Amino acid sequence: MRRILKLLTSRLMLFVPLVILQLAVLFSFIYHASIVYSIMPIIRIMAIVMIVYIVNRQEDPSYKIAWCCVILAVPVIGVPLYLLAGNRKVPRKIRYGTIRVDKEMSGLLNADETQLSEEEESIFRYGIENGFPAYKNTSCKYYSTGEEWFADYLEELKKAKHFILMEFFIIVEGKCLEQLLEVLSMKIKEGVDVKLIYDDFGCVTLSKATKKRMKNIGIELNCFNRLRPAFIIQMNNRDHRKLTVIDNQTAFTGGVNISDEYINLITRFGYWKDSAIKIQGEAVWSFTVMFLGMYSYVNGGNVDYEKYHLQSETDSGEGCFQPYSDSPTDNELVALAMHMNMVNRARKYVYMDTPYLILNESMRHALILAAKGGVDVRILTPHIPDKIIVFQITRGNYYQLVKSGVKIYEYTPGFNHAKNFVADDTMAIVGSANMDYRSYFLHFENGVLLYDNKEVLKIRDNFLTSVEKSHEVTLEELENISLPVRLLRAVLNLFVPLV
């Protein structure tokens, strides 16, 4: 109830009505103009031209179909709406800002590829080609719960001597934040530099008083993509990354945010299942550069990257690691490609944790092809949803997959927020990206691909243990779903790419 009240009194409750009002005024003006000035034939011609343009774009087929339906069905609304938001081009400020940062980062990430075996070179080739080196001399620890992660997280923060770099999508007031601020306050008094990047939408309930308090403690706060009450596509691009770097020695990433529900101090949707990973050794430098690149963008100025390139304590570790990030400002769908490469390379099995299963055509085809090729393909989704409509869309993706041999389980104890892929006892991904359109096309995301490390088996075992507590979705129950529910899910799924 307290969280609901916070949301109702947040800036979001001001912005949403203003955006809706702007749209209503715009569509009303165009509609009346089409009647008074008889411009409907011009709008229809524009609709046809737009459809030809959309069909010939290099876009996901589902995205193109959805827009064509809207434009053909209601051209008075569809035409201006596409001009406003349909091009999916990242706004100039974000695009040029991140391009500048990419140039700054160019040449900072270099690793010795000669140390990779032929098999490793093959697995990591895509990432290497896109500027993400693969490292050895690195170790990791996988956390199968948020509470397990948070306890170790605080202990690692206490070891900081020089800097702490943090980036989170969601920060909510509560015991979790209080414990974190207590540690950060202590470290700042010891002379540690603490920088925090937060997404303005994800932190919309974070009060001004708390932000002021954080600044007074000495935390350098940086806001990504501040909310504005305007209907602009820029509001769709969010920083969904979860990342912490300590002294270039230790890095954390995964699905967990700073909120009590993530570490099960409060219960909102049953037990909150999440995951994270700790990286130590040479690979941490990629995470350091990743953060500093975003920091350079939000500050609008250059960063002395070498100042943060502290010599990492060499860790012999085992296996190979490839930290990566994804940005909507280029034409490379890194998070989607990383996930698909895992599916395509699997020979025995591939298991996936995701809170939302909202697939584009290429991922759906990859999963079906793998299952029909004899690969044990399993997906774990929540049984208790956090968003009812999104949950219906997720369930609307089940039938075709299950019919093709993909096994889908719903985590009955509560909400599965983990974002893990694991395959063949050899490779895994832990990161921030969901299996949905927003993560693949609109958000800034990050993760790490690991190979030939014993923690891969922990990720596998955690998945299998979770499946034992879950309900397997059968083809029989999917075929018995009522027609109205099927139609609702089909309609919702059609328009998901437009959100």
C-alpha positions as CSV (number, residue, x, y, z in Angstrom):
1,M,0.0,0.0,0.0
2,R,2.8,2.4,0.9
3,R,4.5,1.8,-2.5
4,I,1.2,2.4,-4.3
5,L,0.7,5.7,-2.5
6,K,4.2,6.7,-3.4
7,L,3.5,5.9,-7.0
8,L,0.2,7.8,-7.0
9,T,1.9,10.9,-5.6
10,S,5.0,10.6,-7.8
11,R,5.9,12.8,-10.8
12,L,4.6,10.0,-13.1
13,M,1.1,10.8,-12.1
14,L,1.6,14.3,-13.5
15,F,3.5,13.3,-16.6
16,V,1.1,10.6,-17.9
17,P,-2.0,12.8,-18.0
18,L,-0.1,15.5,-19.6
19,V,1.2,13.2,-22.4
20,I,-2.3,11.8,-22.9
21,L,-3.7,15.4,-23.1
22,Q,-1.1,16.3,-25.7
23,L,-2.0,13.3,-27.8
24,A,-5.7,14.0,-27.5
25,V,-5.3,17.6,-28.6
26,L,-3.0,16.5,-31.6
27,F,-5.4,13.8,-32.8
28,S,-8.4,16.0,-32.3
29,F,-6.8,18.8,-34.4
30,I,-5.9,16.4,-37.2
31,Y,-9.3,14.8,-37.2
32,H,-11.1,18.2,-37.4
33,A,-8.7,19.4,-40.1
34,S,-9.4,16.3,-42.2
35,I,-13.1,17.1,-42.1
36,V,-13.0,20.9,-42.5
37,Y,-10.2,21.1,-45.1
38,S,-11.0,17.7,-46.7
39,I,-7.4,16.5,-46.3
40,M,-8.4,12.8,-45.7
41,P,-7.2,11.8,-49.3
42,I,-3.8,13.3,-48.5
43,I,-3.6,11.4,-45.2
44,R,-4.5,8.1,-47.0
45,I,-1.8,8.8,-49.6
46,M,0.7,9.4,-46.7
47,A,-0.5,6.2,-45.1
48,I,0.3,4.2,-48.3
49,V,3.7,5.8,-48.6
50,M,4.5,5.1,-45.0
51,I,3.5,1.4,-45.3
52,V,5.8,1.0,-48.4
53,Y,8.5,2.7,-46.4
54,I,7.9,0.5,-43.3
55,V,7.8,-2.8,-45.3
56,N,11.2,-2.0,-46.8
57,R,12.9,-1.0,-43.6
58,Q,15.4,-3.4,-41.9
59,E,13.1,-3.9,-38.9
60,D,11.7,-6.8,-36.9
61,P,8.7,-8.3,-38.9
62,S,6.3,-8.0,-35.9
63,Y,7.2,-4.4,-35.5
64,K,6.4,-3.7,-39.1
65,I,3.1,-5.6,-39.0
66,A,1.9,-3.8,-35.9
67,W,2.5,-0.4,-37.4
68,C,0.9,-1.3,-40.7
69,C,-2.2,-2.4,-38.9
70,V,-2.5,0.8,-37.0
71,I,-1.9,3.0,-40.0
72,L,-4.3,1.1,-42.2
73,A,-7.1,0.9,-39.6
74,V,-6.9,4.5,-38.3
75,P,-4.8,6.6,-40.6
76,V,-5.8,9.8,-38.9
77,I,-4.1,8.5,-35.7
78,G,-1.6,6.1,-37.2
79,V,0.2,8.6,-39.6
80,P,1.0,11.3,-37.0
81,L,1.8,8.6,-34.4
82,Y,4.3,7.0,-36.6
83,L,5.9,10.3,-37.5
84,L,6.2,11.0,-33.7
85,A,7.4,7.7,-32.4
86,G,7.4,5.0,-35.0
87,N,10.8,5.6,-36.6
88,R,12.5,4.1,-33.5
89,K,15.4,6.4,-34.0
90,V,17.1,7.4,-30.8
91,P,16.8,11.2,-30.2
92,R,19.7,13.3,-31.3
93,K,20.9,14.2,-27.8
94,I,21.2,10.5,-26.8
95,R,22.5,9.3,-30.1
96,Y,25.2,12.0,-30.5
97,G,26.1,11.8,-26.9
98,T,26.7,8.1,-26.9
99,I,28.5,8.2,-30.2
100,R,30.9,10.8,-28.7
101,V,31.4,8.4,-25.7
102,D,32.0,5.5,-28.1
103,K,34.9,7.4,-29.7
104,E,36.3,8.2,-26.2
105,M,36.2,4.5,-25.4
106,S,37.7,3.4,-28.7
107,G,41.0,1.6,-28.0
108,L,40.5,1.3,-24.3
109,L,39.4,-2.3,-24.4
110,N,42.0,-4.6,-25.7
111,A,42.7,-8.2,-24.8
112,D,45.2,-10.8,-26.1
113,E,43.1,-13.0,-28.4
114,T,46.1,-15.3,-28.9
115,Q,45.4,-16.7,-25.4
116,L,42.0,-18.1,-26.6
117,S,41.6,-21.7,-27.9
118,E,39.9,-22.3,-31.2
119,E,36.7,-23.2,-29.4
120,E,36.8,-20.1,-27.2
121,E,37.6,-17.9,-30.2
122,S,34.5,-19.2,-31.9
123,I,32.2,-18.6,-28.9
124,F,33.5,-15.1,-28.2
125,R,34.0,-14.0,-31.8
126,Y,30.7,-12.0,-32.1
127,G,31.4,-10.0,-29.0
128,I,35.1,-9.4,-30.0
129,E,34.0,-8.1,-33.4
130,N,31.7,-5.6,-31.6
131,G,34.4,-4.3,-29.3
132,F,34.0,-6.6,-26.3
133,P,37.2,-8.4,-25.4
134,A,37.3,-11.9,-23.8
135,Y,39.4,-12.2,-20.7
136,K,41.1,-14.9,-18.7
137,N,42.8,-14.3,-15.4
138,T,39.4,-13.7,-14.0
139,S,37.1,-15.4,-11.4
140,C,33.4,-15.2,-10.6
141,K,30.8,-16.0,-8.0
142,Y,27.1,-16.6,-8.9
143,Y,24.3,-15.6,-6.6
144,S,21.0,-17.4,-6.9
145,T,19.1,-15.0,-4.7
146,G,19.0,-11.3,-4.1
147,E,19.6,-11.7,-0.3
148,E,22.7,-13.8,-0.9
149,W,24.0,-11.2,-3.3
150,F,23.3,-8.2,-1.1
151,A,25.1,-9.6,2.0
152,D,28.3,-10.2,-0.1
153,Y,27.7,-6.9,-2.0
154,L,27.9,-4.8,1.2
155,E,31.1,-6.6,2.3
156,E,32.8,-5.9,-1.0
157,L,31.8,-2.3,-0.8
158,K,33.4,-2.1,2.6
159,K,36.8,-3.1,1.0
160,A,36.8,-0.1,-1.4
161,K,39.9,2.1,-1.1
162,H,39.6,4.4,-4.1
163,F,36.3,4.5,-5.9
164,I,32.8,2.9,-6.1
165,L,30.9,3.2,-9.4
166,M,27.2,2.3,-9.3
167,E,24.5,2.2,-11.9
168,F,20.9,1.0,-11.3
169,F,17.6,1.2,-13.0
170,I,15.5,1.1,-9.8
171,I,16.3,2.6,-6.4
172,V,13.4,2.5,-3.8
173,E,13.5,3.8,-0.3
174,G,13.6,1.1,2.4
175,K,15.9,-1.0,4.5
176,C,17.9,-2.1,1.5
177,L,18.8,1.5,0.6
178,E,19.4,2.4,4.2
179,Q,21.9,-0.4,4.7
180,L,23.6,0.6,1.4
181,L,23.8,4.3,2.4
182,E,25.3,3.4,5.8
183,V,28.2,1.6,4.1
184,L,28.6,4.3,1.4
185,S,28.7,7.1,4.0
186,M,31.4,5.3,5.9
187,K,33.5,4.8,2.8
188,I,33.1,8.5,1.7
189,K,34.4,9.6,5.1
190,E,37.4,7.4,4.4
191,G,38.0,9.3,1.1
192,V,36.5,6.9,-1.3
193,D,34.9,8.5,-4.5
194,V,31.3,7.3,-4.9
195,K,29.4,7.9,-8.2
196,L,25.9,6.7,-8.9
197,I,23.9,6.8,-12.1
198,Y,20.2,6.2,-11.8
199,D,17.4,6.0,-14.4
200,D,14.8,8.8,-13.8
201,F,11.9,6.6,-14.8
202,G,13.0,3.6,-12.7
203,C,13.6,5.9,-9.7
204,V,10.4,7.9,-10.2
205,T,9.3,7.2,-6.6
206,L,12.6,8.3,-5.1
207,S,11.9,11.5,-3.1
208,K,13.7,14.8,-3.4
209,A,14.5,14.5,0.3
210,T,16.3,11.2,-0.2
211,K,18.2,12.4,-3.2
212,K,19.3,15.5,-1.2
213,R,20.4,13.3,1.7
214,M,22.4,11.1,-0.7
215,K,24.2,14.2,-2.1
216,N,24.8,15.5,1.5
217,I,26.5,12.2,2.3
218,G,28.8,12.8,-0.6
219,I,27.4,10.6,-3.3
220,E,27.7,12.1,-6.8
221,L,24.3,11.6,-8.3
222,N,23.8,11.4,-12.0
223,C,20.3,11.2,-13.6
224,F,19.9,9.3,-16.9
225,N,17.2,10.6,-19.3
226,R,15.2,12.9,-17.0
227,L,11.4,12.5,-17.4
228,R,9.6,15.2,-19.2
229,P,5.9,15.6,-19.7
230,A,6.1,15.3,-23.5
231,F,5.3,12.7,-26.0
232,I,8.7,12.0,-27.4
233,I,10.4,8.7,-28.2
234,Q,13.3,9.7,-26.0
235,M,11.2,8.7,-22.9
236,N,11.2,5.1,-24.2
237,N,15.0,4.8,-24.0
238,R,15.9,3.8,-20.4
239,D,19.1,2.8,-18.6
240,H,18.1,-0.7,-17.5
241,R,21.7,-1.7,-16.5
242,K,22.6,-2.9,-13.0
243,L,26.3,-2.5,-12.5
244,T,28.8,-1.8,-9.7
245,V,32.6,-1.5,-9.9
246,I,34.9,-1.3,-6.9
247,D,38.5,-0.1,-7.4
248,N,38.7,-1.8,-10.8
249,Q,39.1,-5.0,-8.7
250,T,35.5,-6.2,-8.4
251,A,32.3,-5.8,-10.4
252,F,28.7,-6.9,-9.9
253,T,25.9,-7.2,-12.5
254,G,22.7,-9.2,-12.9
255,G,19.0,-8.5,-12.3
256,V,18.9,-7.1,-8.8
257,N,18.1,-3.4,-8.1
258,I,18.2,-1.5,-4.8
259,S,14.8,-2.2,-3.3
260,D,13.5,-4.3,-0.4
261,E,11.6,-6.7,-2.6
262,Y,14.7,-7.8,-4.5
263,I,16.2,-9.2,-1.3
264,N,12.9,-10.4,0.1
265,L,12.6,-8.0,3.0
266,I,9.0,-7.3,1.8
267,T,6.6,-9.5,-0.2
268,R,4.7,-8.2,-3.1
269,F,4.5,-11.0,-5.6
270,G,5.4,-14.0,-3.5
271,Y,9.0,-15.0,-3.3
272,W,11.2,-12.8,-5.5
273,K,13.7,-15.0,-7.4
274,D,16.6,-13.1,-8.8
275,S,20.3,-13.5,-9.6
276,A,23.6,-11.7,-9.8
277,I,27.3,-12.4,-10.5
278,K,30.5,-11.0,-9.0
279,I,33.5,-10.7,-11.3
280,Q,37.1,-10.2,-10.1
281,G,40.3,-10.0,-12.2
282,E,41.2,-8.6,-15.6
283,A,37.6,-8.6,-17.0
284,V,36.6,-5.9,-14.5
285,W,38.2,-3.3,-16.6
286,S,35.5,-3.7,-19.3
287,F,32.8,-3.0,-16.6
288,T,34.8,0.1,-15.4
289,V,34.9,1.4,-19.0
290,M,31.2,0.5,-19.4
291,F,30.3,2.7,-16.4
292,L,32.6,5.6,-17.3
293,G,31.2,5.7,-20.8
294,M,27.7,6.2,-19.4
295,Y,29.0,8.7,-16.8
296,S,30.7,10.7,-19.6
297,Y,27.4,10.9,-21.5
298,V,25.2,12.0,-18.5
299,N,27.8,14.6,-17.5
300,G,28.4,15.8,-21.1
301,G,32.2,15.9,-20.7
302,N,35.3,13.9,-21.1
303,V,36.5,11.4,-18.5
304,D,40.1,10.5,-17.6
305,Y,39.6,6.7,-18.0
306,E,43.2,5.9,-17.1
307,K,42.6,7.5,-13.7
308,Y,40.3,4.5,-12.9
309,H,42.5,1.9,-14.6
310,L,44.0,0.7,-11.3
311,Q,46.1,-2.5,-11.6
312,S,43.8,-5.4,-11.0
313,E,45.0,-8.1,-8.7
314,T,45.8,-11.0,-11.1
315,D,43.4,-13.8,-10.6
316,S,44.3,-17.1,-12.3
317,G,40.7,-18.1,-12.1
318,E,39.3,-20.5,-14.7
319,G,37.6,-20.2,-18.0
320,C,36.9,-17.1,-20.0
321,F,34.7,-14.0,-19.6
322,Q,33.3,-11.4,-21.9
323,P,31.5,-8.4,-20.4
324,Y,29.3,-6.6,-22.9
325,S,26.8,-3.8,-23.1
326,D,24.0,-2.9,-25.5
327,S,22.7,0.4,-26.7
328,P,19.8,1.5,-28.8
329,T,21.9,4.2,-30.4
330,D,23.5,1.9,-33.0
331,N,22.2,-0.8,-35.4
332,E,23.7,-3.7,-33.4
333,L,21.3,-5.7,-31.2
334,V,23.9,-7.0,-28.9
335,A,21.7,-8.4,-26.1
336,L,19.5,-10.2,-28.6
337,A,22.4,-11.5,-30.5
338,M,24.1,-12.8,-27.3
339,H,21.0,-14.6,-26.3
340,M,20.4,-16.1,-29.8
341,N,24.0,-17.2,-30.1
342,M,23.6,-19.2,-26.9
343,V,20.5,-20.9,-28.3
344,N,22.1,-21.5,-31.7
345,R,25.3,-23.0,-30.2
346,A,23.5,-25.3,-27.7
347,R,23.8,-29.0,-28.6
348,K,22.4,-30.7,-25.5
349,Y,20.3,-28.1,-23.6
350,V,19.7,-24.4,-23.1
351,Y,17.8,-23.1,-20.0
352,M,16.5,-19.6,-19.7
353,D,15.3,-17.4,-16.8
354,T,13.2,-14.4,-17.7
355,P,10.4,-12.4,-16.1
356,Y,8.9,-11.5,-19.4
357,L,8.6,-13.7,-22.5
358,I,7.7,-11.3,-25.3
359,L,9.6,-12.6,-28.3
360,N,10.5,-11.1,-31.7
361,E,10.3,-13.4,-34.7
362,S,14.0,-14.2,-34.9
363,M,14.2,-15.4,-31.2
364,R,11.0,-17.4,-31.5
365,H,12.3,-19.1,-34.6
366,A,15.7,-19.9,-32.9
367,L,14.0,-21.5,-29.9
368,I,11.7,-23.6,-32.1
369,L,14.5,-24.7,-34.4
370,A,16.7,-25.7,-31.4
371,A,13.8,-27.7,-29.8
372,K,13.0,-29.5,-33.1
373,G,16.7,-30.2,-33.5
374,G,16.7,-32.3,-30.3
375,V,18.0,-29.6,-27.9
376,D,16.4,-29.6,-24.4
377,V,15.0,-26.0,-24.5
378,R,13.4,-24.8,-21.2
379,I,12.2,-21.4,-20.1
380,L,11.3,-20.4,-16.5
381,T,8.8,-17.5,-16.2
382,P,6.9,-16.1,-13.2
383,H,3.6,-17.6,-11.9
384,I,2.8,-14.5,-9.9
385,P,3.0,-11.5,-12.2
386,D,4.1,-8.0,-11.4
387,K,2.3,-6.5,-14.4
388,I,-1.0,-8.2,-15.4
389,I,-1.1,-7.1,-19.1
390,V,2.5,-8.1,-19.7
391,F,1.8,-11.4,-18.0
392,Q,-1.0,-12.1,-20.5
393,I,1.3,-11.2,-23.4
394,T,3.9,-13.6,-21.9
395,R,1.4,-16.4,-21.7
396,G,0.3,-15.6,-25.2
397,N,3.7,-16.7,-26.4
398,Y,3.5,-20.1,-24.9
399,Y,1.4,-22.1,-27.4
400,Q,3.6,-22.0,-30.4
401,L,6.7,-22.8,-28.4
402,V,5.2,-25.7,-26.4
403,K,3.7,-27.2,-29.5
404,S,7.2,-27.2,-31.0
405,G,8.8,-28.9,-28.1
406,V,10.0,-26.0,-25.9
407,K,9.3,-26.7,-22.2
408,I,7.9,-23.7,-20.3
409,Y,7.6,-23.6,-16.5
410,E,6.0,-21.0,-14.3
411,Y,7.8,-20.4,-10.9
412,T,4.9,-21.0,-8.5
413,P,6.5,-19.6,-5.3
414,G,6.4,-16.1,-6.8
415,F,8.0,-13.8,-9.3
416,N,11.1,-14.9,-11.4
417,H,13.1,-11.7,-12.1
418,A,16.4,-13.5,-13.0
419,K,17.9,-13.0,-16.5
420,N,20.1,-16.1,-17.1
421,F,21.0,-18.3,-20.0
422,V,22.9,-21.5,-19.5
423,A,23.8,-24.2,-22.0
424,D,25.6,-27.6,-22.3
425,D,27.4,-27.2,-18.9
426,T,30.0,-25.0,-20.5
427,M,28.6,-21.5,-21.1
428,A,26.2,-19.0,-19.5
429,I,25.0,-15.4,-19.5
430,V,24.1,-13.4,-16.5
431,G,22.9,-9.8,-17.2
432,S,20.2,-7.2,-17.1
433,A,18.3,-7.9,-20.3
434,N,14.9,-9.6,-20.4
435,M,13.6,-11.6,-23.3
436,D,11.4,-8.8,-24.5
437,Y,11.2,-5.9,-27.0
438,R,12.2,-3.2,-24.6
439,S,15.4,-4.9,-23.6
440,Y,16.3,-5.9,-27.1
441,F,15.4,-2.7,-28.9
442,L,15.0,0.3,-26.6
443,H,17.0,-0.1,-23.4
444,F,20.6,0.3,-22.4
445,E,21.6,-3.2,-21.1
446,N,24.6,-5.1,-20.0
447,G,25.8,-8.6,-19.1
448,V,28.6,-11.1,-19.0
449,L,29.2,-14.3,-21.1
450,L,31.2,-16.9,-19.2
451,Y,32.7,-20.1,-20.5
452,D,34.3,-23.2,-19.0
453,N,33.8,-22.1,-15.4
454,K,32.4,-24.1,-12.5
455,E,29.8,-21.4,-11.7
456,V,28.1,-22.4,-15.0
457,L,27.1,-25.6,-13.2
458,K,25.7,-23.5,-10.3
459,I,23.6,-21.6,-12.7
460,R,22.3,-24.8,-14.2
461,D,21.6,-26.4,-10.8
462,N,19.8,-23.3,-9.6
463,F,17.5,-23.5,-12.7
464,L,16.8,-27.2,-12.2
465,T,16.0,-26.7,-8.5
466,S,13.7,-23.9,-9.4
467,V,11.9,-26.0,-12.0
468,E,11.2,-28.6,-9.3
469,K,9.1,-25.9,-7.5
470,S,7.4,-24.8,-10.7
471,H,4.4,-25.7,-12.8
472,E,5.1,-27.1,-16.3
473,V,2.8,-25.6,-18.9
474,T,1.3,-28.4,-21.0
475,L,-0.1,-28.3,-24.5
476,E,-3.4,-29.7,-23.2
477,E,-4.0,-26.8,-20.9
478,L,-3.0,-24.3,-23.5
479,E,-5.5,-25.8,-26.0
480,N,-8.3,-25.6,-23.3
481,I,-7.9,-21.8,-22.9
482,S,-11.1,-20.0,-23.6
483,L,-11.5,-18.2,-26.9
484,P,-12.0,-14.7,-25.4
485,V,-8.7,-15.0,-23.5
486,R,-6.9,-16.3,-26.7
487,L,-8.2,-13.3,-28.6
488,L,-7.2,-10.9,-25.9
489,R,-3.6,-12.3,-25.8
490,A,-3.4,-12.3,-29.6
491,V,-4.4,-8.6,-29.8
492,L,-2.1,-7.6,-27.0
493,N,0.8,-9.5,-28.6
494,L,0.2,-7.7,-32.0
495,F,0.7,-4.3,-30.5
496,V,3.6,-5.1,-28.1
497,P,6.3,-3.9,-30.6
498,L,4.7,-0.4,-30.5
499,V,5.2,0.1,-26.8
